[in-house]
Every structure is written in C-alpha cells, then in structure tokens.
Amino acid sequence: MSIGPAVFLLVLIFIVSQYFKPTGKRKLIDGRSSHLPPGPKGLPLLGSLLDLKTGRQDPNHKFLWEIAKYGEMTTVHLGAKTWIFLNSHRVVSEIIAKRGSVTNTRSPMPIASGLVSRDGRSLILPQETWSERRRVMHSLLSGSALKQYGEWQELESTQMMAEYLFQPEKWYKHHYRYANSVVHRIVLGERLAKSTQELADLQNCVTFFVGSIGSSIIDWFPELARLPKVLQFWRAHWQSLGDWNYRVYNSWWAPIKKQVDEGTAPPSFVRDVLLNEDTRYKGDDQDCMYLAMQLIEAGSDTTREALNIMVMAMLEYPEAFQKARAEIDHICGYGKNARLPVLVDMDNLRFICAIAKEVLRWRPIFVATPDHVASQDIDFEGYRFPLGTGFVINEVAVGSECENSGAFDPDRWMNGHETDISHGLWQFGGGRRICVGYRLAQRSLFINIARLIQCIDFKAASCPILFITMSQ
Ligand code: HEM
C-alpha cells in the first residue's frame, strides 16, 4: 500500500476509535482523567467483546473466573461501553447498594431494548423511563399483596404436587407450569388456560429477548443507531423479531384489557394497580402491555430454573435432603398425621429457606446481573469512574466467597437471616433495581421445595428422566 492510503487508513482508525472511545476512558465532568481498576487490555475498538461472546456460551464461566483474578473489581472495555465487574460482596454492597441512588440507570440498547422490546421492558430501560414503571410494580413487594398472592401460590403448588403424582416423568414441566400459572394469575387474574403453542410462543419471546441482549454489535456501539434508517442494514431483522414479540404479547393482553374495560375482569395486578384510576401507570396502552407481560416472562423462567436446580442438588447431596425432610416431619408431622407445609411455616422451616438460598448461590441463574450504570461521576477508594460506567455483579466470583464453595451446603446460610432471601445473596440484583418479584420468588421456592422434599423421593434414572417415588 502506498503511503497516502495507509496514512488515510490510520487517521480513519484513529478518528473512529476516538469517537467510540469506551465510557470509562473518557474524562470526568470536572476535567480529571478517569482512573479505573485493572483488567484485560482487549483489542483496539472492540475491547474484550469477543472474549465476552465466547464466555456467554461456556457452562464453566471461564471468562468470569479469569477476570476475577484481577482483584475485587475488574475493568472490561466492551465496544464503546466500559463495565466494572464487581467480584466481592464488599464492593457489590458499596457500589450497588450503598451508592444505589447514582448507580441505577442502564446503558442504551437500541436493539434489545429498542427494536426487540419497543422500549417497554423496564429491566433494561434507563432511569428516566424506568422509574414510573417501577413505581407501579412496587406494589408486588407489599405485605398485603403478598398475603393475597400467597393463597394462589399454595393452590398452584398443590396442583403441582398432583401433577408429580400422575406424571412423575415430566417433573420439570410441572415446575414451568407452576411458575407460569402463579405469575399469570397474579398479573392477569386468571388461572392459566393456554395451548401448548401459546406457552411455547411466550417462552420463545423470553429466549429471543435474552438472546438479543448484547448479541448485536449495535448495542455495544449505540451511537450507530443514529445513522439514517436507510443505512441501518440490521434494522429489518430485529424489527421483525420485535413485531412478532408484540403480536404474541398482544394475544395474551387484549382479552384481559377488554375485560377490564368492560368491568368484568377478576382481581389482578392489571385491574387493581396498573389500570386502576388511583394508581394507574402514566404511560400509554402499549407500555402497560409490555409491563404486564414482562412480569409474566420474568417470573416464570427464573422460578422454574431454580426448582430444577433444587432437584439436582437433592440428588447429589442426599444428606441435605434427609436433614430437610427431618425438619419438615418435625414441624408438619409424619405418616398419617402429616399435613402439607404452608407459607406461614417459613419461620419454623429455616433449613428449607437456607436450601432456597443455597440453590441460587451454588448454581446461579444469573452469572452476571444487568449493568448498573453511573448517572454521575463516582469517586470510590481512589478510583474515578466517569458517568456512564456500568457496574456488573460477577455472581460466579461473589458466590464463591465462602468455604468449600463448590459444595451444596445449606448450613452456610443458617445465620439468623434464613428468611430474608436477599440477605448476603445478590442473585436478585440489588439497590434500587433489585428484582421486583424477589419476595414472590422466595415464597414460591419455599413452598415448593418444602412440599417436594416432604412428599417425593428423588432418584436418578439411567435416562435423563428422574425416577420419582412418593414418600409415605
Ligand atoms: C429465582 C427467581 C428470580 C431471580 C433469580 C430473579 C433475578 C432478577 C435480577 C437479577 C433482576 C435484575 C436486578 C438488577 O438489575 O439489579 C431482576 C429484575 C426483575 N425481575 Fe426478577 N428474578 C426472579 C424472579 C422474579 C419473579 C417471580 C418476578 C415477577 C413476579 C420477577 C420480575 C422481575 C422484573 C419485572 C424485573 C425488572 C425490575 C425493574 O425493572 O425494576 N422476577 N430479577
């Protein structure tokens, strides 16, 4: 290459890399340079994007283990974004909880949030558009709502136990039906009566949405979304996914909305909070739909997965299983005198509560939480983080900050805080963004873990299906 084009190319690369300089390398508002914790150098422009991409497919989470070696905090540049991975309880508590008022926004995601979700999934919305949605959802955490929902949780759980009896080989499907129908009833007010195809479509919405997070280069270089639409070659693909998602959501939402409008809807979060005159959401109809449907999708998959992991743990650690069953027999009786555990037993069944926490620590459902982004420059222990820096909990590293971390040992949680699932555990995120369903989730896990351990003897079969017998 002659010298002219080579210089032109170098200048072009320089300009592009300056324009897309990662957030963490920019200056602070007062003109000081940033000062970040150590981390991998990464490639020019892309940073560690390729490593992150490979890491996402890796069941052993090598990438997360590797970056934790840098210390309590690790800086990782990813395209035009900078993430600080928080690798210890201490720094998570400092940054996510104590400084929650300035680390509760999210970075722009024109694809996953914009085109796929029509800016309706609060989970990944920035602070300005998230806070009104959060206000409305907050009632899900209130004591009176939890009491009402508790009755439905117990009822659906009883149905799940019956399903185990009649179709033990489909044990994991019963977990999904339970999780989906509880949250469906809470949000939309009706027991679940959907076809297999409708359920599959909704589950696909979650799968495609989660899959879209971080998978398009545009979400790592959000400025590219400012290009004229004719140049946005990626647009058609993601928009058609978003349109399909919209149609699936609408097919679930429209009948309930009609009932609410006609005054025939049963009690539900949608009728009594979201569309209620006193508390109603201040956005439009489409936003209401996304808010309601997001709750259903966020609440189903997570609870189902946690129950599946619990079964795996009970098979691998029979001594924990026996200890849990002894606790239940002691409180709920044995043989002919036995009764099913109920939610008010929580205070007395602390080992069961500890199992729920250990399930989430041992095999975390979220190996990294969504980014908690700084809404102002932050000075912290000698480091200077510019506005826009993202903080992400490295759940793999944080969850291993205990003795013999590879083992499933619920006793490690027997410390007086067993009944508070968020105490010492960051699986529900933290700060102002903490999972809005975490109390519901805790109660679902508790009631089902207790009942399954009381009633079922789990044994591994030679095929992937479990062999299950009923306890006497
Ligand atoms: C084992 C069960 C669950 C786990 C591990 C879990 C985990 C999480 C995490 C990590 C976040 C992000 C928090 C952050 O950014 O700091 C989140 C947000 C959220 N979760 Fe959960 N979750 C669970 C169950 C549920 C349930 C049962 C519901 C619904 C009833 C739910 C609804 C939501 C919603 C709507 C958000 C977004 C909240 C917002 O935008 O403010 N989750 N969850």
Boltz pocket constraint, residues with backbone or C-beta under 6 A from the ligand:
constraints:
  - pocket:
      binder: B
      contacts: [[A, 121], [A, 122], [A, 123], [A, 124], [A, 130], [A, 134], [A, 137], [A, 183], [A, 294], [A, 295], [A, 296], [A, 298], [A, 299], [A, 300], [A, 302], [A, 303], [A, 306], [A, 365], [A, 366], [A, 369], [A, 370], [A, 371], [A, 426], [A, 427], [A, 428], [A, 429], [A, 430], [A, 431], [A, 432], [A, 433], [A, 434], [A, 435], [A, 436], [A, 437], [A, 438], [A, 440], [A, 441]]
      max_distance: 6.0
